[in-house]
Amino acid sequence: MPSYKAPTADLLYVLHDVLRISETGVPGHDDLDRETAAAILDEAGRLAEKVLAPLNPVGDSEGCRLENGVVHTPAGFTDAFAAMKDGGWNGLDLPEAYGGQNMPYVLATAVGEMFVSANMAFNMYQGLTHGAISAILAHGSDAQKATYLPKMVSLDWTGTMNLTEPHCGTDLGLLRTRAEPQSDGSYRITGQKIFISAGEHDLAENIIHLVLAKAPGGGEGTKGISLFIVPKLLVKPDGALGDRNAVSVGKVERKMGIHGNATCVMNYDGATGWLLGDLHKGMRNMFTMMNEARLGVGLQGYSVAVPAYQNAAAYARDRLQGRAATGPANLSGPADPLIVHPDIRRSLMDQRAFIEGARALTLWGASLIDASHRAGDPAAEAMISLLTPVIKGFQTDKGFEMAVQAQQVWGGHGYIEEQGMSQFVRDARIAMIYEGANGVQALDLVARKLAADNGKAMLAFFDMVKAFINENDGNPALATDFLLPLKAASKDLQAAILFFMQIGMKSPDDALAGSYDFMHLFGHVCLGLMWSRMAKASLAALESGAADRAFHDAKIATGRYYMARHLPATALHLARITSGAAVVMALPAEAF
Amino acid sequence: MPSYKAPTADLLYVLHDVLRISETGVPGHDDLDRETAAAILDEAGRLAEKVLAPLNPVGDSEGCRLENGVVHTPAGFTDAFAAMKDGGWNGLDLPEAYGGQNMPYVLATAVGEMFVSANMAFNMYQGLTHGAISAILAHGSDAQKATYLPKMVSLDWTGTMNLTEPHCGTDLGLLRTRAEPQSDGSYRITGQKIFISAGEHDLAENIIHLVLAKAPGGGEGTKGISLFIVPKLLVKPDGALGDRNAVSVGKVERKMGIHGNATCVMNYDGATGWLLGDLHKGMRNMFTMMNEARLGVGLQGYSVAVPAYQNAAAYARDRLQGRAATGPANLSGPADPLIVHPDIRRSLMDQRAFIEGARALTLWGASLIDASHRAGDPAAEAMISLLTPVIKGFQTDKGFEMAVQAQQVWGGHGYIEEQGMSQFVRDARIAMIYEGANGVQALDLVARKLAADNGKAMLAFFDMVKAFINENDGNPALATDFLLPLKAASKDLQAAILFFMQIGMKSPDDALAGSYDFMHLFGHVCLGLMWSRMAKASLAALESGAADRAFHDAKIATGRYYMARHLPATALHLARITSGAAVVMALPAEAF
């Protein structure tokens, strides 16, 4: 069975040494001194290591079982969910008024990494609830908040998001679920939703479904869509649970991964629902939560790769096979450990360089969400809107790739299910698909985010990179290994944008044909910036006589690896982008 | 359920228009006129489409079941195997003396693509048998050939290869299985082998295991290894089946994919075996079959991607979602098909450009094996030895990547097992691992093949590229779009080799740290060369008034795509290679 060790020191490093979180001025960040953060992360790490991680393979091999309309989660999930509830983890960053602890989102994200790493499928029951809470917080009436939030924050009730239908996922304008207004102010919801994560299960007393449906009078396409609260059990005015609503699970899907989470077909047969937020503004209301939801999936992207990497590294240290080309390293043994081989080392370095860079980018993104929500900073809001598709798309692609590389280190044993490496790969795969498939993220980035507000956020990003380079140009430990490649990569990013401006504006296909490469190009520059910042932070720590020299040396070495081996990918992406749409669209559709 | 359409026209195109197979002068190739090849491929295609492909999801969902020492293959496999036997497909390229048809290996490879595409797990029962036959053909005594080959060629009996043990795969010097010589000339084989594909099943009367074991007196490490024939049922002098041998299946592994093939733990408890080939030369004997076996896995690499691509393309044409950025393409429908979107088109082009390039490279490789085996051409033997790790490593990596991209086109539906896209990904994954994990292929390429015979084969490859460029320089339809990028990529390949020669000879780690990138760099140049040849062939066909203009136009357009969008990856690989070992090996092993 794979093991998991919570990387508390690495998370604290990003929060404090790199992001200097207690100095940002964002309300709540100042509460996050190193000791407080360490105490919370230690506690979360224990839950992740001792309770959630051991259940991860159980969830994978057992899956969820539908019997007579009831979904049974894998053995042990109920107890683990109780532990999650008791720890109050779901409310960590939620308002005290509803039972939360009002800590910053960036801390909840750091905790979230551990929970996802330990058991991605399990953590989704809470994660979806958190998303539904955000929607009710943002758009609910006071009465709705009072009715639903305390029970959802405490995880007595869980939540779901119901968007997809059999014939439409990305293009929600096509959806067919109907909402008919009733005389009592409620709506009757009728239709079928698919791919509903945690749609039905045995972990909570009630499930609060948030459902997109079309109410009369809204017009065609996405304009007619509204958002509704549809509880599994109706809630009486005194808060007690009432009758069963006309919503039922039609099927639990057999999936490639995340078997521990019940992905349901949900049938709404005239179910009673209540409007959440304004009528016909359902799409807009969904979008207000999108940065957070997508950042959460970007978090999954690298977080699944964490235990994959840890177990690959452990195997590489233990497994004896072959001899080092430079002479035996383990003379007393029959062979050397895999880790002596440069190609194994390359793979492990790929993995850790990505993971640590993505961790920094994600936590920076989460701190921008704090700055936007808690300090009302419009520049932070614009920046995270720009970065969101990159964090989601780039990190989930790379996270999957790194899980595959980790599995590869295990050789044939990695392909055997009981070893657990396959699960990481299969689980990681979904993050590239849900919450907007990565191609849709690339489209969002190039067609909407890049040019939003005259490209202000993009310009701010370049200013930030330039400022960092200028501020640190005199530091020889940074200049050659970090600033030079960062400058080159950033230049490639600018050249891609110039191409889009010159060609793409006239011919949208030319921009869109390069959208996926642009997302990756941008992702590399982001990680290059993050590694440059980490190198600076670690150099400063070493200079000031930090005790954990090996820790900081490793950060700098891993950063150098990223800059030398991964950042040059920007030139390839640029070459692909500037080759334009002609080669992409040359064949007629019938030729495929 | 996914569908499969055998690409007969594409295979014939490579054999005849590109490789001009009937003009090579290799004995047997001249029999392969277009009509003969077409008739055979049509017949194989029918079997693949109608019998094998429908069983592919069945094999995946049922898997193999071990009950009381007997392994039951999935429903329908027995009948399909009978059809495979009846068609004589296993003997297609085997000697007539043993019941085969003595057709060229390149034709068997083309047929093999179809069988793998249709049902990779099923085809392995035959594929492993074919490998065992090759070993007996190469190293068996006349008596052994007479005893085993006719029954194996006819598939009455199947074969296996037993190399791996729990503690060793790549490093076979560590193996512990023992062979004790008996007075009657036989050996008693004792030990445990793992990951034995088709180790036990209900498809054949007998199973002929080829087992690597250590016989006394051979010395340490790989030197002491010999190869043994260990039949499941002993064979009497008259050829009739006798007693059960002391070999049994200990377990059928639960794997990520290829569920239809039984991957077994095999226990040899003093089983009777007979030496195959010379004593203590087992490793050398295994190596003589390695090019063929590894080319077979490289064939799997792209062949699994074929149905994945076909089903992605079909989905992209059918699924309505969103509108084209250039204006609606399907005005009468509620939305446009996915295929209008440039990023979907990019993904489909990635897939087909890889598949068609890899098909050409693989068949060229197979024709080199023919030239080596049938015409005794040492240059062909040297070239295929050089190309083998590239065909195996590069093509299985890319084939997996393309299966993932095909799955991605299906969005959320791609993640649901019943749709079948997940199976392609899970099946494709194993090809990167077995028959020498891809990191081992990269090591073999850089540490052994590149410098073999003073780099003669590598120089011959460059000469071939140069000659092609020089011969076609005057053709404006090739010059800019094909020859220019091919030249640049080939220059990157030369620069990488120069780096290895200057730095890597002194410091092996510097070469090995770049081995994986070199394998990919070389793979890209090979596909660039193949696409240049295909473009030339299609331009010539168009010029000579070929009827199927759309077919050749598509080849040229797909080639242009590969040259513009994929070949530039050589520069990235070169940059990674020349960054050397320092950044890769910077961290001590304990830091991981």
Interface residues (C-beta under 8 A of the other chain):
Chain A: T164 H167 C168 G169 T170 D171 G173 L174 I194 F195 E253 R254 K255 M256 G257 A313 A316 R317 L320 Q321 G322 A325 T326 P334 A335 P337 I339 V340 H341 P342 D343 I344 R345 R346 S347 L348 M349 R352 F400 V404 Q407 Q408 G411 G412 G414 Y415 I416 E417 E418 S422 V425 R426 R429 I430 M432 I433 Y434 A437 N438 G439 A442 L443 A447 P508 D509 L512 A513 S515 Y516 A550 A554 A557 T558 R560 Y561 A564 R565 P568 A569 A571 L572 A575 R576 S579 A581 V583 V584 M585 A586 L587 A589 A591 F592
Chain B: T164 H167 C168 G169 T170 D171 G173 L174 I194 F195 E253 R254 K255 M256 G257 A313 A316 R317 L320 Q321 G322 A325 T326 P334 A335 P337 I339 V340 H341 P342 D343 I344 R345 R346 S347 L348 M349 R352 F400 V404 Q407 Q408 G411 G412 G414 Y415 I416 E417 E418 S422 V425 R426 R429 I430 M432 I433 Y434 A437 N438 G439 A442 L443 A447 P508 D509 L512 A513 S515 Y516 A550 A554 A557 T558 R560 Y561 A564 R565 P568 A569 A571 L572 A575 R576 S579 A581 V583 V584 M585 A586 L587 A589 A591 F592
